[in-house]
Amino acid sequence: MNHPRKLLVCSSFVLVFNILFFRPSSSDGLNFEFQSLTLRNLTLLGDSYLRNGIVGLTKELGVPSSSSGTVIYNSPIAFFDPDSNITASFSTRFAFFIGNVNPSSFGDGLTFFLSPDNQTLGSPGGYLGLVNSTQLTKNRFVAIEFDSKLDPHFSDPDDNHVGLDIESLVSIKTANPMSVGINLKSGNLITAWIDYRNEETKLEVFMSYSSFKPEEPILTVDVDLSDFLKEFMYLGFSASTEGSTELHFIENWSFNTYGFKPVRPNIHPHNVSESSVPLKPPIPVSDSGNRHHRRLGLGFGIAGPAFFCAVLVVFGWISVRRWRETKNDRNLKAELMTGPRQFSYQELKSATRGFHSSRVIGSGGFGTVYKAFFTHSGAIFAVKRSKHTHEGKSEFLAELSIIACLRHKNLVQLQGWCVEKGELLLVYEFMANGSLDQMLYRESEDNPLQWPYRYNIAVGLASALTYLHQECEQQVIHRDIKTSNIMLDGCYNARLGDFGLARLMDHDKSPCSTLTAGTMGYLAPEYLQYGKATDKTDVFSYGVVILELACGRRPIDREGACHKMVNLVDWVWRLYSEGKITEAADVRLNGEFKEEEMKKLLLIGLSCANPDSAERPTMRRVFQILNNEAEPMPVPKVKPTLTFCNSLPLSIDDIISDDDDGCRSPDSQFEIVVG
């Protein structure tokens, strides 16, 4: 009976020894190198975007504008080892360039920053996209600024300088890169190296037009960052403009931490030096015949316990690891990890006041959406609650598995989830301005959705669909693009959501035939006929949304009270064939729009809603046309007609039947599933 107890004592000793001296830690450092940037490892915030492996941080517009954007590495990086009380040294290299369509319009610059927050996004102008103009002390950061504008408010020395900023945009020390012949606004590709050596408390910045690191830095700062580099930090870049056409790009990036592996202590029993203990000479033994047996015994005597201890060490390490993984109270390190987290049912119930009707902000086929306020953190989220637990499970799993892996500034970001007490719950970031259909069709004389917002929504949605169709590792077909699934943030930027019907598909693979699902008016003809969802069916739905934006009319509406049903695509195409396409513009805009942009948007809508799927553009082409990077596609004057080999078993009138009184509200949504 004593053997298990002895084994437990031995295991405990080995485990304690292992934890004290051999415990794996985050102090081994990290390194990565991106020759071409992808959204697999990065999160884009604000106006930033990714194109051809290059990140643009500010809006690509040919007119003076104000803009700010951020790109952040998804995973937090260990910078401090609490066991050894050592802060990491680090080095980074990246290539950037600052372009400008108008050389006389410049400002404000870009930064490389480290922050404990993975949502760092600041204001335009001299705030460099790093600091909020209304909350100057909110964001914590260590940053190197590459400033292209003299801003006296932040004590800038000139309009071409590099500086070290610590939780303030008033630089601790600056240097002018012209000292080595570098002009930030030259438009040339510039490579920058930033090195921080913790043991020397020194930070150095090197810059060159070539990829070879110079021998001498342009900026050297004696600074101890150990008080500012927390246990885990996020890395990223930010940039901003204010009334200028300056553009900021990051082309490649590498980063590594090093130098904070704790030194293992030298163990001296009783704190007595070796020289203080007299050593007796070995006694010679003449029995040479037993040497072989003694060697074997010595070998087994060493190898056996060593092997046994190794097994116990592995067993102990696995046990501790499993214990940590199943621990209910998550520590700060776990909270800092990226990706959606699992919420408890109780905290979501409390945040929504027991899913009270006063907290309802929307509803749909999946269920009801509630506004959730978390009192302990002050955060506001939107919680989507399934209407039918069993029926909604497949859609819930589809949405969770798809959107959790997606990162784009024009997609609603999933924050967490909960499967408890028979409930299926998804937690999203809260969108201050609700859905596009609520904003577009609300009964108000003062419609805040003015033309610049509408055009920007069209661009943002095109960018999101380009990402889903062509830039993800697997192509994502949304299948339910409509105005009620497009959310608007506080600045009226489009955020595509509701991936309950989305499907993953390998690129260049034929689509699978499925049940037709979606909302009438947004469904492509071939999808209604054959039930095959492709990227071109998403393009059709996008075209209808674009026409809604321009015209302020629903996809299927009635002219006047209880009059005949009118299809929006047919109505706009008829006006186009009559040479009066701009008459389709929303009358509530009162003519306050750019006619060229209005005509472009209407023609893009018709191109995307072409009955012939082969004639529809890709979303990348649409995005390029909207950004004046490609010529618009020709649109036939008469709407093409298609003939299917098998007729659709139900007509539009059959699917959308009138109510008993012969009238249907224009606000009604027509949900269908056709086998």
N, C-alpha and C positions, 0 to 999 in steps of 0.2 A: 504493500500500500504506500510505501514511502517513495517508490520510483516516480510516479507522476508528480509528486511534490518536488522532488529533486529536479526533474525535467523542467518544471515550471520555473523554479528558481534559476536554473541555468539559462533558460530561454529569456527570462526577464533581464538577467545580467547582460546577455549578448545583445538584447534589444536596446537596453539603455546605452550600452557602449556604442552600438551602431548609430543611435540617434545623436549622441554627443559628438562623435568623431567622424562618422561616415554618412550622415544623413544627406541624401541628395537635396540640392537647393537650387534656387533660381540664379545663384551667383555664377553659374557657368558661362553666362553671357549669351548674347544673341547676335546673329548677323543675317542680313538679307541683301539681295542685289536685284534690282529691276532694270533691265536694259530697256524694257518697254512696259509701260504701266497698264494694269488691267483692273477692272472693278472687283476681281476675285479677292484682292487684298486691301482694297481701299474703299472709303466711304466719301461721297461727294456731298457737300453742303452748300447752301446758298446758290450762287450763280455758276458754280464750277461745273465742268463737263469733261467727258473723255472722248477723244477722237483720234483714231489711228495710233493708239498707244501713247498719246501725249495729253496731259491734263491742262485744260484752260481754266484759270481761276476766276476770270472776270468775263462779263458779257462780250460777245463778239458782235458789236454793233458799229455801224459806220457813222453814227451821230453821237454827239456828246451825251454821256449818260453817267449815272451813278451806279456802282456795282460792287459787290463783295462776295467772295467765295472761299471755300476751304476744302482741302482734301486731307483725310486723316487715315493713317495706317490702322487697320481694323483691330489688331490685338494690342493690349497694353504691354509695355516693356518694363522689365525689372531694372530699377536704377539704384535700389538700396537693399542691402542685406541686413535685416534686423538682428540676426544672430551674431554677426561679426562687427556690426555697426560701421560698415564700410559702404561708401557710395561708389557707384561704377564710374569709370572713365568711359568716354564714348568718342566715336568719330563718324562723320557722315560725309558723303560726296553726292552732289546732284548737279545736273545741268539745267539751266533755265535761260530764257530769253524774254525780253520785254519789247513787244512790237507796238506799232502805232500806225494807223492809216492816215493820221494827220500829225506830222512831226511837231507842229506848234502846240498841240494839245497833249500835255503829259501829266503824270501823277496817277496814283500816289506811291505805288511800290508793292513789294511782296515780303514775306517773312518765312523763315523756317522756325518752328516753335515746338516746345515740349510742354504738355499740359496734363494735369490730372483728370481733365474732362474730355470725353470723346465727342462732345457736341459744341466745341469751340467755334463760334461764328460771330464776328463783330460787325460794326457798322462800316459803311463806305467812307471814302475820303481819307483824311489823315489818320483814321483809326486802323487802317491797314487790314480790315477784315478780322481783327484780332480782339478789339475792345468794343464793348457796347457803349455808345455815346451817352446813354442815359444811366448806365451803371458802370462807371469807370473802374471800379474796384472789384467787379464781379468775377471776371476771368482771371485765373492764376496761370502764369506762364513764364517760361524762359525762352526768349526769341532772339534771333539774329535778323535784323531788318535790312532790306536792300531798298533804300528810300530814294525815289526819283522826283521828289518835290520838297521844296523848302517850306516847312510849316512852323512859323514862329510859336504857335501854341504849344508845340512839343520841343521847343528849343533846338530845332534842326539847324545844323551849321551851314548847309547848302542843299542843292537839289540833286546831289549825286554822292550819297554816302552810305556806309555800312556801319551798323551799330549794334551793341548788345543791350537788350531790353529785359528787365526783370520786373514783371508785374506792373510795368508802367511803360508808356511809349516815349518817355523822356529817357534817352539812352544814357547808360552809365559811361560809355566811351564810344567815340565814333572815329571813322577814318574815311578818307576820300580815295576810292579805287583808281582815280585818275593818276595817283602816285605811281601806279604800275601800268598806266596807259589804258585803263578799262573805263568805258562809259556805259553805265547801266542802260541808257536809252538808245544804244547804238543799233539794237535789233539783232546783234550777233549772239550766237550761242556762247554762254559763259558757264564755266565749270567752277563750282565753289566747294571748298573743303572746310569743314568745321571740326576742330579737334579740342577735346577737353580732357586734361589729365588731372585726376582727382588728387593724386599724391603730390603734385606740384601746384595745385590750385591755380591752374592757368588755362585760359581759353584762347585759341588762335583761329583766325579765319584767313584762308588762302583763296585767291581768285586768279583765273587765267582764261584766255580765249581758246587755249588748247586743252587737251585731256591730260597733260603732264603737270603734276603738282609742283608749284614753284618752291624754291628753297626757303624764301623769306615770306612770312605772313604780312598781310596788309593791316591786320588788326590783332593786337595782343592785349589781353586783359587779365590782370592778376585778380582772380575772383574765386571764392569758395562757394560752389553751388550745392553743397551738401544740405543746406537748410531749405533748398527749393526743389530738389529732386526727390520726390516721394518714392515709396516702395515700388509703385507702378505708375508709369506716365504714358501718355499717348503722344505720337509724333505726327507732324503734319506741316502743311504749307497754307498760308493765307495771302490774299491780295485784295486790293480795292482801288476804285477810281471814284472821282467826283467831278462830273461835268467834263470828262475827258474821254478820249478814245483809246487810251493806253490798254494794251492786252498783256497778260502775264501767263507764261507757259512753263511747265515742268516736263522735261523730256526723259530723264532717267534718274535713278536714285539708289544709293546703297547706304547701309547703316550697320554699325556694330557696337556692342558694349563689351568691355573687358576690364580686367584688373581688380575685381573685388572678390576673388576666391579667398576665403579665410585661411590663414596659415594654421596648420594643425599644431597643437601644443606639444612640446617635448615633455614626456612624463618621466619624472625622476622620483622613485619611491622614497618616502620619508624626507624628501628635499635634501638628500645627502649626495655630495659629488662623488664621482667614481674614485677620485684620488684619496678620499678620506677613509676608504675601506681597504684594509690590507688584503691582498690576494695571496692565497696559499698555492704553491706550485702543485701541479698534478702529480699524483702518485703513480709511478710506472707499474704496469701490470704485465706479468710474463706469460699469462695464459693466452697465447695468440690463437689457439684453436677455437675460442668462442667469439672471435672478432666478427665473423660472418653473421652469427646469430644475433650479436649485439647490434650490428648495422641494420639487419632486418627489423629487429625489435624497435630500434630508434626510428626507422622509417615509418613503420606502422604507428608508432607512438605519436609521431608528429602529424602524419597524413590523416589518420583517423579523426582525432579531435578537430583538426583544421576543416576537414570535410563536413563534420557534424556541425561545427560552428557556422560554416558557410550556409548550410541548409537552414539553420535557425535564423541567420541574418535575413535570408530571403523570405522565410516565413514571417518573421517579425515585420519586415518592410511592407510586405503585401497586406498584413493585418492592419498596420497603421494606415496604409493608403486606403483600404476599404472603409475603415472607421471614419476617416476624414471625408470620404465621398458620401457616406450616408448620414453625416451629421446634419441635424435639422437647422441649427442656428448657423447660418452662413456668416463667415467672417468677412472683413473688408476686402481681402484679396479675392474672394469668390464673387463679391458684388461688382468688382471692377472688370470681370471678364465680359467680353463682348457677346453679342447675340441675344436672342429673346430668352427671357428667364421664365421660370415657372412661378406663377403667383398662387397664393393660397386662396381658396374659395372665400374664406372669411374676410380677407383684406379687400377683395373685390366687392363683396357684399357690403362691407362698411363704406367703401369709397363711393358706391352708388346709392347709399341710403337704403339698402335692402332692395336694390333694383326698383326703386320707386318711380312711378309714372312721371313725376316732375323732372326726372333726369333723362328721359327719353329724348334723343336727338335725331333719331332716324329708324327706319325699319325697311325690310325687304324680304326676298324669298328665303334668305338664310335665317332671319330672326330679327331681333331688336338691338339697337345700338344705344348705349347709355353713356352719359358724361360721368366720369369717375374722378373725384377729387381726393387725393391722398394727403391727409392733414399733417402727417409726420414729416413729409418732404416738400409739401406745397405743389407737387406735380399734378398735372391734369392729363388724363388719358381718355380714350374712347374704348369702351368695352362692348364687344359684339357677342350677344348671347343667342345660342341656337334655339330655334322655335321647336324643332322636333329632334330630340336627342338621337334616336336611332337612325332616322332618315337623314339627319344632317351630318352624321359621323363621317361619311366618305368625303363630303365637301369640306368639312373641318380639317381632316387630315390632308386633303389636297392643298388647301390654302396654307396650312402650317408648313408643310414640307417644301412648298414652292417659294412663298414670299420670304421665309426665314433666310433663304440663301441669296436673296436679291438685294443689291445696293445701288440705288440711283436717286438723285435728288428729286425726281418727279414721280416717285413711287411712295405710297404711304408706308411708313416704316413700322414693321411689327415690333412691339416692345416685349411681349410675353404671351403666355397662354395658361390655361387651367383646365384640367379634367378632374372634377371632383363632384361628389354628390349627384352623379348622373348628369352633370352639366358640361357643356362644351363652350369654352369662353376664349376669345382672342382679345388681346390688349394692343391697341394701336396708339400712336401719337395723336393728340387731339388737333383737329383742323378748325381753326377759329372761325372761318367763313363758311363752314358746312359744305354741302355738295353743290356742284355746278348747276344742276337743275333747279335747286331751291333759289339760288342767286339769280339765275337767268329768267325764271318765270314767276318770281314773287310779285305780289300785287303791291306796287309802290310807284308813285309818280317819280320819285327820285331813284333811278336805277344806278347803283354805284359801279356796275360792271361796264365801264366805258371801253372804248375801242382799244386803247393800248393794252388793257388787261386781257381782252378777248384774243388779240393777236398773240400775246405772250402765252396764253393758255394753249393755243394751237401749236406753238413751237415746243412748249414743254411736253405736251402729250406726244408729239411726234418723236421727241428725243427719247422718252420712256419706251415707246413701242420699238424704236430702232434698237434700243438696248435689249429688249425682250426677244426680238426676232433674230438679231444678228450678232449680238455681242456677248450673250450668255454662253456658258459652256454647253448647255442644252437649250434648244429653242423653246421659248414659252409662248403658247397660244392662249390668249386671255379668254376669248369666246364670249365675253359679256361686256364689251365696251359700250357705255352709254353715259349720259350726263349725270345720272344719279350715282354712278360709280367713280366719278371724277371729283375729288375733294379739292378744296381751296384753302391754302394756309393763310396766315395773317397778311401776306403781301399779294394775295390772289394768284399765287403760283399753283399750277395744276399738279395734283398728286393722284395718280391712278391707283385705285384700290379694288377690293373685293375679288380675290382670286379663287373663289369657291368653285368656279367652273373651268379654271385654267387647266391646261394639259402640257406636260413636258414632252418634247420630241427631239430626237437626234437630228442635227442639221442634215439636209439633203435626203431625208427619209420620206417615203410616201405617207400621207396622212391616213390614219385609221378611221374607218366608218364608225360613228357613234350616234347616240340619240341626239337629235337636234334639240338644243336648249338655248334659251336666251330671251330677248325681248323683241316683239314685233316692231318693225320699222328700222331696226338695226341689223337684221339678219340678211346676209347675202343670198341671192337667188339660188346659187348652186348648193349652199348650205341647207336651205329649206328643202331642196329637191333630194340631195344625196346624203345629207348628214355628215359630210366630211369637213372638219374644221382645219383650216390652214392659216398661214400668215395673211393670205389674201382675204380671208373672211374677216379678220381683224381690221384690215385696211378698209374694207367696205364700211364697217361700223364706225371707224374713225372719220370717214368721209361724211357720214350722216351727222356726227357730232359737230364737225366743222361747219356744215350748213346750218345747224342749230345756232352755233355761235354767231354766224354772220346775219342770219335772218330773224333770230329770236322766235322761231316757230318750232313746234314739236314735230317729230318724224311723221306721225300720222295724226292729223288734226281735222277739225270740221270747220267749214267756212260758215260763220254765223251760227245762230241757234238751231241746232238739230238739222243742219243741212248736210249735204253729202260729204263723205270722207275724202280728204285730200292728202296725197303722199308728197312729202316735202321734196324729195329728189325729183319727182315728175314736175312739180310746180316750178322749181328753179330751172330745170332743163328747158321748160317751155319758154320762160322769160329769156333764157340764153339764146334759144333758136330765133326769138323775135328781136334780138339785139338790144334787149333791155335788162341785162343781168343785174346791173347795180340797183335796179328797182326792188330787188329781193332783200336789200339791206333792212335791218331792223328799224322800224319807224321811231322806236324809242331813243335811238341814237341821235335823232334830230339832225342828221346829216353831218355830225361831228366825227368824221373818220377820213382816213386817206383813201381816196377813190382807187388808187392803184393797188393798195393793200387789200381793200375790200374785194376788188375784182380777182386778185390773185387767190384769195381765200376761197371764194365761191368756185373758181375753176378747179382748184385743188380738190374741193369737196366733190365736184362732179367727176373728176378723174378717178378718185378713190371709190366712188359709188357706181362706177361703170358696171353694168350687168355682166359684161364679159370679164371674168377674173384675170385673163391673160393680159388685158389692157390696163389693169390697175398698176400704179407705180409701187415700188417698195417703200417702206417707211423711211429708209435712209435717203432715197431720192426726194421724198416729200420734205424731210428735214432740211436737205440742201436747198431746195427751191424756196422754202420759207426764209432761209438765211441768205438768199441771193447768191448762192454758190452754184446753182444749176438753173438751166432754162426751164420754164414751165412746160408741161407736156401738152400736146395738142388735144383738144376736146372736140369730138364730133358735134356738129350743130343739132343733129337729131339724136335722141337717146336710142342707143342700139337695142335691138330686141333679140332674145334668145329662144331657141326651141329645144326642149328636152325630149329625150327618147321616151320617157315615161312622164305622164302628167302628174302634177302635184295633187294628191288626193283631196286636199282641202284648199279652197280659195281664200283670199284675204278676208272676204266678207263672211265666209264660214268660220274662220278662226276668230275674227273679231265681230261677234254677233251683237246686234243692238239690244239694249235693255228693253223691257216690256213696254216702256213708254216711248220707245223709238229715239231716245236721246242718251248720250253717254258723255260724262264729264271729260273735258279736254285734259284734265290732270291724270286721267286713268293710265296705268301702265299695263301693257298686254304681255303677260308671261305665258310662254307656250313650251310644251314638250311634245314633239311629233315623233312617233316611232318610225 
